[in-house]
Amino acid sequence: MIASKNPINREQLEDAFSLGEANMKLEGFDPATDEVYRSLKADVLAGKIDFDQAVDAAVLSVTAIRRDSAA
């Protein structure tokens, strides 16, 4: 698994994702419908990337989407 600033185990990651997903659903967004989210979540849970890398990738994805839609 990739070293992280704050190492946590898979169960903690799954709990954190579940809580985050529940909060997003309350706001009207279902992360299960977002391909980038699902891919990043799978990569984090598989240990391919750490949480911080997933956040960075998500921000880049959203930035690219917004840039492309503004053009």
PDB file with one MODEL, atoms N, CA, C and O in Angstrom:
MODEL        1
ATOM      1  N   MET A   1       0.842  -1.188   0.000  1.00  0.00           N
ATOM      2  CA  MET A   1       0.000   0.000   0.000  1.00  0.00           C
ATOM      3  C   MET A   1       0.883   1.246   0.000  1.00  0.00           C
ATOM      4  O   MET A   1       1.966   1.242   0.586  1.00  0.00           O
ATOM      5  N   ILE A   2       0.436   2.276  -0.635  1.00  0.00           N
ATOM      6  CA  ILE A   2       1.187   3.520  -0.711  1.00  0.00           C
ATOM      7  C   ILE A   2       1.195   4.189   0.663  1.00  0.00           C
ATOM      8  O   ILE A   2       0.182   4.236   1.360  1.00  0.00           O
ATOM      9  N   ALA A   3       2.361   4.701   1.027  1.00  0.00           N
ATOM     10  CA  ALA A   3       2.476   5.400   2.304  1.00  0.00           C
ATOM     11  C   ALA A   3       1.624   6.654   2.279  1.00  0.00           C
ATOM     12  O   ALA A   3       1.545   7.350   1.267  1.00  0.00           O
ATOM     13  N   SER A   4       0.999   6.927   3.389  1.00  0.00           N
ATOM     14  CA  SER A   4       0.151   8.108   3.507  1.00  0.00           C
ATOM     15  C   SER A   4       0.588   8.919   4.707  1.00  0.00           C
ATOM     16  O   SER A   4       1.211   8.394   5.629  1.00  0.00           O
ATOM     17  N   LYS A   5       0.263  10.192   4.694  1.00  0.00           N
ATOM     18  CA  LYS A   5       0.574  11.038   5.836  1.00  0.00           C
ATOM     19  C   LYS A   5      -0.130  10.520   7.085  1.00  0.00           C
ATOM     20  O   LYS A   5       0.415  10.592   8.186  1.00  0.00           O
ATOM     21  N   ASN A   6      -1.328  10.004   6.913  1.00  0.00           N
ATOM     22  CA  ASN A   6      -2.134   9.475   8.014  1.00  0.00           C
ATOM     23  C   ASN A   6      -2.601   8.073   7.651  1.00  0.00           C
ATOM     24  O   ASN A   6      -3.718   7.905   7.163  1.00  0.00           O
ATOM     25  N   PRO A   7      -1.760   7.057   7.884  1.00  0.00           N
ATOM     26  CA  PRO A   7      -2.164   5.706   7.476  1.00  0.00           C
ATOM     27  C   PRO A   7      -3.415   5.228   8.222  1.00  0.00           C
ATOM     28  O   PRO A   7      -3.508   5.339   9.445  1.00  0.00           O
ATOM     29  N   ILE A   8      -4.362   4.700   7.466  1.00  0.00           N
ATOM     30  CA  ILE A   8      -5.564   4.132   8.047  1.00  0.00           C
ATOM     31  C   ILE A   8      -5.840   2.810   7.347  1.00  0.00           C
ATOM     32  O   ILE A   8      -5.353   2.566   6.243  1.00  0.00           O
ATOM     33  N   ASN A   9      -6.616   1.972   7.993  1.00  0.00           N
ATOM     34  CA  ASN A   9      -6.871   0.658   7.396  1.00  0.00           C
ATOM     35  C   ASN A   9      -8.082   0.697   6.461  1.00  0.00           C
ATOM     36  O   ASN A   9      -8.811   1.686   6.396  1.00  0.00           O
ATOM     37  N   ARG A  10      -8.268  -0.390   5.754  1.00  0.00           N
ATOM     38  CA  ARG A  10      -9.340  -0.458   4.752  1.00  0.00           C
ATOM     39  C   ARG A  10     -10.723  -0.244   5.368  1.00  0.00           C
ATOM     40  O   ARG A  10     -11.571   0.425   4.779  1.00  0.00           O
ATOM     41  N   GLU A  11     -10.946  -0.809   6.545  1.00  0.00           N
ATOM     42  CA  GLU A  11     -12.255  -0.649   7.198  1.00  0.00           C
ATOM     43  C   GLU A  11     -12.526   0.830   7.501  1.00  0.00           C
ATOM     44  O   GLU A  11     -13.647   1.307   7.322  1.00  0.00           O
ATOM     45  N   GLN A  12     -11.510   1.541   7.955  1.00  0.00           N
ATOM     46  CA  GLN A  12     -11.681   2.964   8.219  1.00  0.00           C
ATOM     47  C   GLN A  12     -11.965   3.733   6.924  1.00  0.00           C
ATOM     48  O   GLN A  12     -12.785   4.651   6.899  1.00  0.00           O
ATOM     49  N   LEU A  13     -11.275   3.343   5.856  1.00  0.00           N
ATOM     50  CA  LEU A  13     -11.517   3.981   4.559  1.00  0.00           C
ATOM     51  C   LEU A  13     -12.949   3.737   4.094  1.00  0.00           C
ATOM     52  O   LEU A  13     -13.623   4.664   3.645  1.00  0.00           O
ATOM     53  N   GLU A  14     -13.413   2.501   4.199  1.00  0.00           N
ATOM     54  CA  GLU A  14     -14.774   2.176   3.770  1.00  0.00           C
ATOM     55  C   GLU A  14     -15.798   2.952   4.588  1.00  0.00           C
ATOM     56  O   GLU A  14     -16.791   3.437   4.046  1.00  0.00           O
ATOM     57  N   ASP A  15     -15.556   3.072   5.903  1.00  0.00           N
ATOM     58  CA  ASP A  15     -16.460   3.856   6.750  1.00  0.00           C
ATOM     59  C   ASP A  15     -16.463   5.321   6.336  1.00  0.00           C
ATOM     60  O   ASP A  15     -17.516   5.956   6.273  1.00  0.00           O
ATOM     61  N   ALA A  16     -15.276   5.853   6.055  1.00  0.00           N
ATOM     62  CA  ALA A  16     -15.178   7.259   5.649  1.00  0.00           C
ATOM     63  C   ALA A  16     -15.892   7.491   4.318  1.00  0.00           C
ATOM     64  O   ALA A  16     -16.595   8.489   4.155  1.00  0.00           O
ATOM     65  N   PHE A  17     -15.715   6.578   3.374  1.00  0.00           N
ATOM     66  CA  PHE A  17     -16.416   6.718   2.097  1.00  0.00           C
ATOM     67  C   PHE A  17     -17.926   6.634   2.302  1.00  0.00           C
ATOM     68  O   PHE A  17     -18.674   7.402   1.698  1.00  0.00           O
ATOM     69  N   SER A  18     -18.379   5.714   3.142  1.00  0.00           N
ATOM     70  CA  SER A  18     -19.823   5.580   3.398  1.00  0.00           C
ATOM     71  C   SER A  18     -20.408   6.854   3.983  1.00  0.00           C
ATOM     72  O   SER A  18     -21.477   7.301   3.568  1.00  0.00           O
ATOM     73  N   LEU A  19     -19.709   7.434   4.943  1.00  0.00           N
ATOM     74  CA  LEU A  19     -20.193   8.684   5.547  1.00  0.00           C
ATOM     75  C   LEU A  19     -20.202   9.814   4.527  1.00  0.00           C
ATOM     76  O   LEU A  19     -21.162  10.581   4.451  1.00  0.00           O
ATOM     77  N   GLY A  20     -19.144   9.914   3.751  1.00  0.00           N
ATOM     78  CA  GLY A  20     -19.078  10.951   2.722  1.00  0.00           C
ATOM     79  C   GLY A  20     -20.173  10.798   1.687  1.00  0.00           C
ATOM     80  O   GLY A  20     -20.787  11.777   1.264  1.00  0.00           O
ATOM     81  N   GLU A  21     -20.413   9.555   1.282  1.00  0.00           N
ATOM     82  CA  GLU A  21     -21.464   9.288   0.290  1.00  0.00           C
ATOM     83  C   GLU A  21     -22.834   9.642   0.842  1.00  0.00           C
ATOM     84  O   GLU A  21     -23.672  10.193   0.128  1.00  0.00           O
ATOM     85  N   ALA A  22     -23.065   9.328   2.103  1.00  0.00           N
ATOM     86  CA  ALA A  22     -24.350   9.667   2.725  1.00  0.00           C
ATOM     87  C   ALA A  22     -24.547  11.180   2.748  1.00  0.00           C
ATOM     88  O   ALA A  22     -25.639  11.676   2.469  1.00  0.00           O
ATOM     89  N   ASN A  23     -23.487  11.906   3.080  1.00  0.00           N
ATOM     90  CA  ASN A  23     -23.577  13.380   3.088  1.00  0.00           C
ATOM     91  C   ASN A  23     -23.838  13.924   1.697  1.00  0.00           C
ATOM     92  O   ASN A  23     -24.646  14.837   1.527  1.00  0.00           O
ATOM     93  N   MET A  24     -23.159  13.369   0.699  1.00  0.00           N
ATOM     94  CA  MET A  24     -23.375  13.838  -0.673  1.00  0.00           C
ATOM     95  C   MET A  24     -24.807  13.562  -1.125  1.00  0.00           C
ATOM     96  O   MET A  24     -25.410  14.385  -1.813  1.00  0.00           O
ATOM     97  N   LYS A  25     -25.349  12.413  -0.743  1.00  0.00           N
ATOM     98  CA  LYS A  25     -26.731  12.088  -1.120  1.00  0.00           C
ATOM     99  C   LYS A  25     -27.712  13.067  -0.484  1.00  0.00           C
ATOM    100  O   LYS A  25     -28.710  13.441  -1.100  1.00  0.00           O
ATOM    101  N   LEU A  26     -27.426  13.481   0.750  1.00  0.00           N
ATOM    102  CA  LEU A  26     -28.285  14.471   1.402  1.00  0.00           C
ATOM    103  C   LEU A  26     -28.268  15.801   0.656  1.00  0.00           C
ATOM    104  O   LEU A  26     -29.238  16.557   0.701  1.00  0.00           O
ATOM    105  N   GLU A  27     -27.166  16.080  -0.028  1.00  0.00           N
ATOM    106  CA  GLU A  27     -27.034  17.314  -0.801  1.00  0.00           C
ATOM    107  C   GLU A  27     -27.569  17.158  -2.225  1.00  0.00           C
ATOM    108  O   GLU A  27     -27.540  18.107  -3.008  1.00  0.00           O
ATOM    109  N   GLY A  28     -28.059  15.954  -2.559  1.00  0.00           N
ATOM    110  CA  GLY A  28     -28.654  15.750  -3.870  1.00  0.00           C
ATOM    111  C   GLY A  28     -27.714  15.202  -4.930  1.00  0.00           C
ATOM    112  O   GLY A  28     -28.060  15.183  -6.112  1.00  0.00           O
ATOM    113  N   PHE A  29     -26.525  14.753  -4.525  1.00  0.00           N
ATOM    114  CA  PHE A  29     -25.567  14.195  -5.471  1.00  0.00           C
ATOM    115  C   PHE A  29     -25.329  12.736  -5.115  1.00  0.00           C
ATOM    116  O   PHE A  29     -24.970  12.420  -3.981  1.00  0.00           O
ATOM    117  N   ASP A  30     -25.528  11.849  -6.080  1.00  0.00           N
ATOM    118  CA  ASP A  30     -25.284  10.427  -5.849  1.00  0.00           C
ATOM    119  C   ASP A  30     -23.928  10.063  -6.453  1.00  0.00           C
ATOM    120  O   ASP A  30     -23.802   9.965  -7.673  1.00  0.00           O
ATOM    121  N   PRO A  31     -22.915   9.863  -5.611  1.00  0.00           N
ATOM    122  CA  PRO A  31     -21.584   9.577  -6.132  1.00  0.00           C
ATOM    123  C   PRO A  31     -21.509   8.269  -6.920  1.00  0.00           C
ATOM    124  O   PRO A  31     -20.580   8.075  -7.705  1.00  0.00           O
ATOM    125  N   ALA A  32     -22.461   7.384  -6.723  1.00  0.00           N
ATOM    126  CA  ALA A  32     -22.463   6.114  -7.460  1.00  0.00           C
ATOM    127  C   ALA A  32     -22.653   6.339  -8.955  1.00  0.00           C
ATOM    128  O   ALA A  32     -22.347   5.458  -9.759  1.00  0.00           O
ATOM    129  N   THR A  33     -23.153   7.505  -9.330  1.00  0.00           N
ATOM    130  CA  THR A  33     -23.367   7.801 -10.750  1.00  0.00           C
ATOM    131  C   THR A  33     -22.164   8.497 -11.386  1.00  0.00           C
ATOM    132  O   THR A  33     -22.163   8.754 -12.590  1.00  0.00           O
ATOM    133  N   ASP A  34     -21.143   8.801 -10.586  1.00  0.00           N
ATOM    134  CA  ASP A  34     -19.979   9.533 -11.087  1.00  0.00           C
ATOM    135  C   ASP A  34     -18.816   8.570 -11.334  1.00  0.00           C
ATOM    136  O   ASP A  34     -18.277   7.977 -10.399  1.00  0.00           O
ATOM    137  N   GLU A  35     -18.443   8.426 -12.597  1.00  0.00           N
ATOM    138  CA  GLU A  35     -17.391   7.478 -12.984  1.00  0.00           C
ATOM    139  C   GLU A  35     -16.036   7.818 -12.362  1.00  0.00           C
ATOM    140  O   GLU A  35     -15.311   6.922 -11.927  1.00  0.00           O
ATOM    141  N   VAL A  36     -15.695   9.095 -12.317  1.00  0.00           N
ATOM    142  CA  VAL A  36     -14.405   9.503 -11.738  1.00  0.00           C
ATOM    143  C   VAL A  36     -14.374   9.140 -10.259  1.00  0.00           C
ATOM    144  O   VAL A  36     -13.383   8.592  -9.775  1.00  0.00           O
ATOM    145  N   TYR A  37     -15.444   9.439  -9.542  1.00  0.00           N
ATOM    146  CA  TYR A  37     -15.512   9.115  -8.118  1.00  0.00           C
ATOM    147  C   TYR A  37     -15.358   7.614  -7.890  1.00  0.00           C
ATOM    148  O   TYR A  37     -14.570   7.182  -7.049  1.00  0.00           O
ATOM    149  N   ARG A  38     -16.112   6.833  -8.643  1.00  0.00           N
ATOM    150  CA  ARG A  38     -16.049   5.368  -8.464  1.00  0.00           C
ATOM    151  C   ARG A  38     -14.646   4.839  -8.726  1.00  0.00           C
ATOM    152  O   ARG A  38     -14.162   3.966  -8.005  1.00  0.00           O
ATOM    153  N   SER A  39     -14.000   5.363  -9.750  1.00  0.00           N
ATOM    154  CA  SER A  39     -12.647   4.926 -10.096  1.00  0.00           C
ATOM    155  C   SER A  39     -11.642   5.305  -9.009  1.00  0.00           C
ATOM    156  O   SER A  39     -10.810   4.490  -8.609  1.00  0.00           O
ATOM    157  N   LEU A  40     -11.725   6.539  -8.539  1.00  0.00           N
ATOM    158  CA  LEU A  40     -10.803   6.979  -7.496  1.00  0.00           C
ATOM    159  C   LEU A  40     -11.031   6.210  -6.198  1.00  0.00           C
ATOM    160  O   LEU A  40     -10.074   5.840  -5.517  1.00  0.00           O
ATOM    161  N   LYS A  41     -12.279   5.973  -5.860  1.00  0.00           N
ATOM    162  CA  LYS A  41     -12.589   5.206  -4.651  1.00  0.00           C
ATOM    163  C   LYS A  41     -12.000   3.801  -4.755  1.00  0.00           C
ATOM    164  O   LYS A  41     -11.397   3.310  -3.801  1.00  0.00           O
ATOM    165  N   ALA A  42     -12.169   3.162  -5.891  1.00  0.00           N
ATOM    166  CA  ALA A  42     -11.625   1.813  -6.087  1.00  0.00           C
ATOM    167  C   ALA A  42     -10.106   1.818  -5.972  1.00  0.00           C
ATOM    168  O   ALA A  42      -9.523   0.911  -5.378  1.00  0.00           O
ATOM    169  N   ASP A  43      -9.462   2.837  -6.540  1.00  0.00           N
ATOM    170  CA  ASP A  43      -8.001   2.923  -6.468  1.00  0.00           C
ATOM    171  C   ASP A  43      -7.519   3.129  -5.037  1.00  0.00           C
ATOM    172  O   ASP A  43      -6.508   2.552  -4.635  1.00  0.00           O
ATOM    173  N   VAL A  44      -8.229   3.941  -4.269  1.00  0.00           N
ATOM    174  CA  VAL A  44      -7.859   4.160  -2.867  1.00  0.00           C
ATOM    175  C   VAL A  44      -8.030   2.863  -2.078  1.00  0.00           C
ATOM    176  O   VAL A  44      -7.135   2.465  -1.332  1.00  0.00           O
ATOM    177  N   LEU A  45      -9.178   2.203  -2.241  1.00  0.00           N
ATOM    178  CA  LEU A  45      -9.431   0.976  -1.491  1.00  0.00           C
ATOM    179  C   LEU A  45      -8.472  -0.149  -1.882  1.00  0.00           C
ATOM    180  O   LEU A  45      -8.174  -1.024  -1.069  1.00  0.00           O
ATOM    181  N   ALA A  46      -7.990  -0.125  -3.131  1.00  0.00           N
ATOM    182  CA  ALA A  46      -7.036  -1.144  -3.589  1.00  0.00           C
ATOM    183  C   ALA A  46      -5.601  -0.806  -3.192  1.00  0.00           C
ATOM    184  O   ALA A  46      -4.697  -1.623  -3.367  1.00  0.00           O
ATOM    185  N   GLY A  47      -5.394   0.398  -2.658  1.00  0.00           N
ATOM    186  CA  GLY A  47      -4.054   0.792  -2.256  1.00  0.00           C
ATOM    187  C   GLY A  47      -3.189   1.308  -3.392  1.00  0.00           C
ATOM    188  O   GLY A  47      -1.977   1.460  -3.233  1.00  0.00           O
ATOM    189  N   LYS A  48      -3.807   1.578  -4.544  1.00  0.00           N
ATOM    190  CA  LYS A  48      -3.055   2.087  -5.699  1.00  0.00           C
ATOM    191  C   LYS A  48      -2.652   3.543  -5.510  1.00  0.00           C
ATOM    192  O   LYS A  48      -1.580   3.963  -5.945  1.00  0.00           O
ATOM    193  N   ILE A  49      -3.521   4.305  -4.859  1.00  0.00           N
ATOM    194  CA  ILE A  49      -3.245   5.709  -4.550  1.00  0.00           C
ATOM    195  C   ILE A  49      -3.708   5.968  -3.130  1.00  0.00           C
ATOM    196  O   ILE A  49      -4.509   5.210  -2.582  1.00  0.00           O
ATOM    197  N   ASP A  50      -3.202   7.039  -2.535  1.00  0.00           N
ATOM    198  CA  ASP A  50      -3.688   7.378  -1.201  1.00  0.00           C
ATOM    199  C   ASP A  50      -4.812   8.413  -1.318  1.00  0.00           C
ATOM    200  O   ASP A  50      -5.112   8.906  -2.406  1.00  0.00           O
ATOM    201  N   PHE A  51      -5.414   8.722  -0.192  1.00  0.00           N
ATOM    202  CA  PHE A  51      -6.565   9.619  -0.188  1.00  0.00           C
ATOM    203  C   PHE A  51      -6.203  10.991  -0.738  1.00  0.00           C
ATOM    204  O   PHE A  51      -6.964  11.576  -1.509  1.00  0.00           O
ATOM    205  N   ASP A  52      -5.035  11.508  -0.340  1.00  0.00           N
ATOM    206  CA  ASP A  52      -4.616  12.831  -0.813  1.00  0.00           C
ATOM    207  C   ASP A  52      -4.462  12.856  -2.333  1.00  0.00           C
ATOM    208  O   ASP A  52      -4.824  13.840  -2.978  1.00  0.00           O
ATOM    209  N   GLN A  53      -3.932  11.787  -2.901  1.00  0.00           N
ATOM    210  CA  GLN A  53      -3.799  11.703  -4.354  1.00  0.00           C
ATOM    211  C   GLN A  53      -5.174  11.663  -5.020  1.00  0.00           C
ATOM    212  O   GLN A  53      -5.369  12.246  -6.086  1.00  0.00           O
ATOM    213  N   ALA A  54      -6.120  10.976  -4.390  1.00  0.00           N
ATOM    214  CA  ALA A  54      -7.479  10.901  -4.934  1.00  0.00           C
ATOM    215  C   ALA A  54      -8.130  12.283  -4.925  1.00  0.00           C
ATOM    216  O   ALA A  54      -8.797  12.662  -5.888  1.00  0.00           O
ATOM    217  N   VAL A  55      -7.941  13.026  -3.854  1.00  0.00           N
ATOM    218  CA  VAL A  55      -8.497  14.383  -3.774  1.00  0.00           C
ATOM    219  C   VAL A  55      -7.899  15.255  -4.871  1.00  0.00           C
ATOM    220  O   VAL A  55      -8.620  15.977  -5.561  1.00  0.00           O
ATOM    221  N   ASP A  56      -6.573  15.186  -5.031  1.00  0.00           N
ATOM    222  CA  ASP A  56      -5.917  15.968  -6.080  1.00  0.00           C
ATOM    223  C   ASP A  56      -6.460  15.615  -7.463  1.00  0.00           C
ATOM    224  O   ASP A  56      -6.709  16.500  -8.281  1.00  0.00           O
ATOM    225  N   ALA A  57      -6.642  14.319  -7.722  1.00  0.00           N
ATOM    226  CA  ALA A  57      -7.155  13.878  -9.022  1.00  0.00           C
ATOM    227  C   ALA A  57      -8.590  14.342  -9.228  1.00  0.00           C
ATOM    228  O   ALA A  57      -8.961  14.732 -10.335  1.00  0.00           O
ATOM    229  N   ALA A  58      -9.404  14.305  -8.172  1.00  0.00           N
ATOM    230  CA  ALA A  58     -10.792  14.756  -8.276  1.00  0.00           C
ATOM    231  C   ALA A  58     -10.855  16.249  -8.582  1.00  0.00           C
ATOM    232  O   ALA A  58     -11.660  16.682  -9.407  1.00  0.00           O
ATOM    233  N   VAL A  59     -10.017  17.028  -7.928  1.00  0.00           N
ATOM    234  CA  VAL A  59      -9.988  18.475  -8.170  1.00  0.00           C
ATOM    235  C   VAL A  59      -9.571  18.751  -9.611  1.00  0.00           C
ATOM    236  O   VAL A  59     -10.175  19.591 -10.278  1.00  0.00           O
ATOM    237  N   LEU A  60      -8.552  18.058 -10.094  1.00  0.00           N
ATOM    238  CA  LEU A  60      -8.125  18.234 -11.483  1.00  0.00           C
ATOM    239  C   LEU A  60      -9.243  17.877 -12.455  1.00  0.00           C
ATOM    240  O   LEU A  60      -9.432  18.559 -13.462  1.00  0.00           O
ATOM    241  N   SER A  61      -9.980  16.816 -12.159  1.00  0.00           N
ATOM    242  CA  SER A  61     -11.074  16.388 -13.021  1.00  0.00           C
ATOM    243  C   SER A  61     -12.174  17.445 -13.083  1.00  0.00           C
ATOM    244  O   SER A  61     -12.652  17.786 -14.165  1.00  0.00           O
ATOM    245  N   VAL A  62     -12.568  17.955 -11.936  1.00  0.00           N
ATOM    246  CA  VAL A  62     -13.620  18.969 -11.885  1.00  0.00           C
ATOM    247  C   VAL A  62     -13.158  20.243 -12.579  1.00  0.00           C
ATOM    248  O   VAL A  62     -13.929  20.875 -13.301  1.00  0.00           O
ATOM    249  N   THR A  63     -11.902  20.620 -12.360  1.00  0.00           N
ATOM    250  CA  THR A  63     -11.353  21.813 -13.007  1.00  0.00           C
ATOM    251  C   THR A  63     -11.377  21.662 -14.525  1.00  0.00           C
ATOM    252  O   THR A  63     -11.740  22.598 -15.237  1.00  0.00           O
ATOM    253  N   ALA A  64     -10.994  20.497 -15.018  1.00  0.00           N
ATOM    254  CA  ALA A  64     -10.993  20.250 -16.467  1.00  0.00           C
ATOM    255  C   ALA A  64     -12.408  20.295 -17.025  1.00  0.00           C
ATOM    256  O   ALA A  64     -12.631  20.854 -18.099  1.00  0.00           O
ATOM    257  N   ILE A  65     -13.357  19.718 -16.314  1.00  0.00           N
ATOM    258  CA  ILE A  65     -14.750  19.714 -16.761  1.00  0.00           C
ATOM    259  C   ILE A  65     -15.274  21.144 -16.849  1.00  0.00           C
ATOM    260  O   ILE A  65     -15.918  21.522 -17.828  1.00  0.00           O
ATOM    261  N   ARG A  66     -14.993  21.925 -15.825  1.00  0.00           N
ATOM    262  CA  ARG A  66     -15.471  23.321 -15.812  1.00  0.00           C
ATOM    263  C   ARG A  66     -14.808  24.134 -16.915  1.00  0.00           C
ATOM    264  O   ARG A  66     -15.456  24.955 -17.565  1.00  0.00           O
ATOM    265  N   ARG A  67     -13.499  23.902 -17.125  1.00  0.00           N
ATOM    266  CA  ARG A  67     -12.783  24.629 -18.168  1.00  0.00           C
ATOM    267  C   ARG A  67     -13.365  24.277 -19.542  1.00  0.00           C
ATOM    268  O   ARG A  67     -13.582  25.155 -20.377  1.00  0.00           O
ATOM    269  N   ASP A  68     -13.614  22.988 -19.762  1.00  0.00           N
ATOM    270  CA  ASP A  68     -14.146  22.542 -21.060  1.00  0.00           C
ATOM    271  C   ASP A  68     -15.562  23.070 -21.292  1.00  0.00           C
ATOM    272  O   ASP A  68     -15.912  23.410 -22.422  1.00  0.00           O
ATOM    273  N   SER A  69     -16.366  23.142 -20.257  1.00  0.00           N
ATOM    274  CA  SER A  69     -17.745  23.608 -20.438  1.00  0.00           C
ATOM    275  C   SER A  69     -17.812  25.126 -20.606  1.00  0.00           C
ATOM    276  O   SER A  69     -18.804  25.646 -21.118  1.00  0.00           O
ATOM    277  N   ALA A  70     -16.773  25.837 -20.184  1.00  0.00           N
ATOM    278  CA  ALA A  70     -16.753  27.284 -20.341  1.00  0.00           C
ATOM    279  C   ALA A  70     -16.259  27.695 -21.719  1.00  0.00           C
ATOM    280  O   ALA A  70     -16.448  28.837 -22.136  1.00  0.00           O
ATOM    281  N   ALA A  71     -15.634  26.774 -22.418  1.00  0.00           N
ATOM    282  CA  ALA A  71     -15.068  27.101 -23.740  1.00  0.00           C
ATOM    283  C   ALA A  71     -16.115  27.176 -24.811  1.00  0.00           C
ATOM    284  O   ALA A  71     -15.795  27.441 -25.970  1.00  0.00           O
TER     285      ALA A  71
ENDMDL
END
